[in-house]
C-alpha cells in the first residue's frame, strides 16, 4: 500500500510543473491594456466588459506580449449574416499585417470548419482540415460535429505544448495535431472585414505552461 501511495505521489509531483501557472486575464474588461492594433484602420470599443471590433477591412488586435506553451481560453460572438473570425496564436505582427496559426471561427453553417487550424498568410488550410481533400474535410466535420453555435457565444480553448497544438470548441476537441512552424508569438482577435459588422469577444485568459 505504501509503495502504491508513494508512486501516486511521485506521479502527481511530475505532472504539476506542466500546469504550474494560473490563469491570468488578458482583458481587464475596461481598457485595452496589454493589447494593440498594428493596423492603420479598425474601430475598437469596450462595451459591458466585451471587446467590440468594427471595420471595413480585415484587421487583428494583438497582445503586446508573446507566448510559447500555454492554455488560452476566450469567448466570441459572431455577427449575423456573412461572418468569419478566429483566435490567432503564436502569431506574428507587423505593420498592417498579422500572420500565423489561427483557430478558425467559421460563420458558414454549411462548411462547419469552426475549430479548424488555419495558417493565416502562409499555408492556409494545410492540416485540419486539408482544403480540397474530401476525406480530411469529412473527418474534421465528424470531429467537430455541431459543437459551434452559430448565433450564440462560443468558448474556444487552445493548448500549445511544444509541437502539440489542440483546439477545443465548447469543450469538443476539434483539432489535435503536431506542427513546429512556430514556437511562440502573440495572441490576436480578428475582424474579418465585413462592413458594418461587429465582432464581440470576452473572457480572454491564458495559463502559461512551464
CORLIN-V643004 format. One record per residue. N is the residue number from 1. RES is the residue in three letters. OMEGA is omega in radians with two decimals (999 if undefined). Layout:
n=[N N]
res=[RES RES]
omega=[OMEGA OMEGA]
//
This chain:
n=[1 2 3 4 5 6 7 8 9 10 11 12 13 14 15 16 17 18 19 20 21 22 23 24 25 26 27 28 29 30 31 32 33 34 35 36 37 38 39 40 41 42 43 44 45 46 47 48 49 50 51 52 53 54 55 56 57 58 59 60 61 62 63 64 65 66 67 68 69 70 71 72 73 74 75 76 77 78 79 80 81 82 83 84 85 86 87 88 89 90 91 92 93 94 95 96 97 98 99 100 101 102 103 104 105 106 107 108 109 110 111 112 113 114 115 116 117 118 119 120 121 122 123 124 125 126 127 128 129 130 131 132 133 134 135 136 137 138 139 140 141 142 143 144 145 146 147 148 149 150 151 152 153 154 155 156 157 158 159 160 161 162 163 164 165 166 167 168 169 170 171 172 173 174 175 176 177 178 179 180 181 182 183 184 185 186 187 188 189 190 191 192 193 194 195 196 197 198 199 200 201 202 203 204 205 206 207 208 209 210]
res=[UNK UNK UNK UNK UNK UNK UNK UNK UNK UNK UNK UNK UNK UNK UNK UNK UNK UNK UNK UNK UNK UNK UNK UNK UNK UNK UNK UNK UNK UNK UNK UNK UNK UNK UNK UNK UNK UNK UNK UNK UNK UNK UNK UNK UNK UNK UNK UNK UNK UNK UNK UNK UNK UNK UNK UNK UNK UNK UNK UNK UNK UNK UNK UNK UNK UNK UNK UNK UNK UNK UNK UNK UNK UNK UNK UNK UNK UNK UNK UNK UNK UNK UNK UNK UNK UNK UNK UNK UNK UNK UNK UNK UNK UNK UNK UNK UNK UNK UNK UNK UNK UNK UNK UNK UNK UNK UNK UNK UNK UNK UNK UNK UNK UNK UNK UNK UNK UNK UNK UNK UNK UNK UNK UNK UNK UNK UNK UNK UNK UNK UNK UNK UNK UNK UNK UNK UNK UNK UNK UNK UNK UNK UNK UNK UNK UNK UNK UNK UNK UNK UNK UNK UNK UNK UNK UNK UNK UNK UNK UNK UNK UNK UNK UNK UNK UNK UNK UNK UNK UNK UNK UNK UNK UNK UNK UNK UNK UNK UNK UNK UNK UNK UNK UNK UNK UNK UNK UNK UNK UNK UNK UNK UNK UNK UNK UNK UNK UNK UNK UNK UNK UNK UNK UNK UNK UNK UNK UNK UNK UNK]
omega=[-3.13 -3.11 3.12 3.12 3.11 3.13 3.14 3.14 3.13 3.13 3.12 -3.14 -3.14 -3.06 -3.05 -3.08 -3.12 -3.12 -3.02 -3.11 3.07 3.07 3.11 3.13 3.07 -3.10 -3.07 3.10 -3.08 -3.09 3.07 3.09 -3.14 3.14 3.06 3.07 -3.11 -3.10 3.08 -3.13 3.12 3.12 -3.13 3.10 3.05 -3.05 3.08 3.09 3.13 3.00 3.12 3.12 3.11 -3.14 3.12 3.08 -3.14 3.03 3.13 2.97 -2.96 3.05 3.08 -3.13 3.05 -3.09 3.14 3.08 -3.02 2.90 3.13 3.04 3.12 3.12 3.10 3.04 3.12 3.02 3.07 3.14 -3.12 -3.09 3.11 -3.13 3.12 3.00 3.07 3.08 -2.99 -3.03 -3.09 -3.11 3.05 3.10 3.12 -3.13 3.00 -3.13 3.13 -3.09 3.07 2.98 -3.00 2.97 -2.94 3.13 -3.14 -3.07 3.13 -3.11 3.07 3.11 3.09 -3.09 3.06 3.12 3.14 3.09 -3.08 3.06 -3.11 -3.00 3.14 -3.09 -2.99 -3.01 -3.01 -0.01 3.01 -3.08 3.14 3.08 -3.02 3.14 3.13 3.13 3.14 3.13 3.12 -3.13 3.11 3.12 -3.03 -3.13 3.12 -3.11 -3.11 3.14 -2.97 -3.05 -3.12 3.02 3.10 3.14 3.09 3.06 -3.13 3.13 3.11 3.08 -3.07 3.14 -3.09 3.13 3.14 3.09 3.09 3.03 -3.12 3.07 -3.13 3.12 -3.09 3.13 3.11 -3.03 2.99 3.11 -3.06 -3.13 -3.12 3.13 -3.14 3.12 -3.08 2.92 3.13 3.04 -2.92 2.81 -3.01 3.05 3.13 -3.05 3.08 -3.13 3.13 3.10 -3.04 -3.11 3.11 3.06 3.12 -3.11 -3.08 3.05 3.12 -3.11 -3.10 999]
//
